[in-house]
């Protein structure tokens, strides 16, 4: 992806895009991917970096949603299981099978979860990735060495998918870009353009990096801005009522030794009636999540002390070694864009995660809700509205058969796996300049060559882009990311032709963001 080249496409005032997408998270990227699969011209505009918000702060699971099945949302589970199977095939370098174990302490739980997960298996059909089964107490302890053993009767094993959310977002952006889409980060939509009849005909855009403004024409505009959807809706209709209810979920990242083994732990019912996961990911353990109503949407939300305590206390009820605040290497918070319930007393865990698509009088299409696993289906359903808006029927969707950039069933070993087929190209940079083989941080395997690759091929323009969403270091070990920032900033400045003033400004900005990922010991 070449940002300068893509920006130049916005300068063509005679160009009329078939679809303009506002938002570069999973929803917007799904729309862009599906649109380009139908030979529609598409431009995607993200005001920050790809997956800067909610889409980089998930539990890292590709799943149908066991708890949604318990709530009776069969349609969502069916859809998600189907899409899970497609992603495991189309993005094999970024998505893989992950075994989960539910520890069983009562006979009722054994019956309940064994039957429920057999149903989950059956619903996945030919896309099932493993059979669920009850395992003995001995095998449960062997596979989860740190699980509390008092009263333990055994466990139920089931299989779901795991992925790297922000890396997948970048790969989808590359896939759409390669196919002809114009994909841009740090491009903020500053206004909507309408004709004399009030119909939406285009957008006004501000390049956040070059500080230049553009105006484009589009036959259809999609609002895929997640928790910020209301802002675009009110830009369209100032009197528009709020339709999004942000719900915060946080995750703690601790050392993998707190669980032991390669299996993930699923705690099926916490004190607030939610599910809690402890999942091995990039040699760390991700533990979450919470469900806290937030009145205001924020681009960089911060975990509440009560949320941190809740996760630590819940995890301690199942682990022999109790994690404390000082054991937390990073904490990250994300906001779910839930549909605002009519009943103010409705609990967020009871609000459907199914996506919704709305069309306003101006023709603006708004995509809300949904989950990462179903991003592609959400995109297809949204592009189906093209005929309603323009009167032109697009060709049949082909996105379900599109391989995601870098896809391979045989990725390189270790941390190189996430780059898929591009890993050898990054290694060639090291062959040309051995200094690029130096590590960014002693506790991480990543090299300087990867930073160069991010700038040249993945549209990374800020230190945060590299350390948070390209390398994932910020959410794996916040202090390590802070320590790595000066070296990364200097490397980026050299590659991008920036001066010391740029380096200093970037470091101040990054440290301000990174401070929210640290936990202070009490």
Secondary structure, 3 states (H helix, E strand, C coil): CCHHHHHHHHCCCCCEEEEEEECCCHHHHHHHHHHHHCCCCEEEECCCCCCCCHHHCCCCEECCCHHHHHCCCHHHHHHHHHHHHHHHHHCCCCEEEEEEEEEECCHHHHHHHHHHHHHHHHHHHHHCCCCCEEEEHHHHHHHCCCECCCCCCEEEEEEEEEECHHHHHHHHHHHHHHCCCEEECCEEEEEEEECCCCCEEEEEEEECCCCCEEEEEEEEEEECCHHHHHHHHHHHCCCCCCCEEEEEEEEEEEEHHHCCCCCEEEECCCCCCCCEEEEEECCEEEEECCCEECCCCCCCCCCCHHHHHHHHHHHHCCECCCCCHHHCCEEEEEEEEEECCCCCCCCHHHCCCCCEEEECCCCCEEEECCCHHHHHHHHHHHHCCHHHHHCCCCCCCCHHHCCCCCCCCCCCCHHHHHHHHHHHHHHHHHHHCHHHHCECCCCCCCEHHHHHHHHHHCCCCCHHHHHHHHCCHHHHCHHHHHHHHHHHHHHHHHHHCCCHHHHHHHHHHHHHHHHHHCCCCC
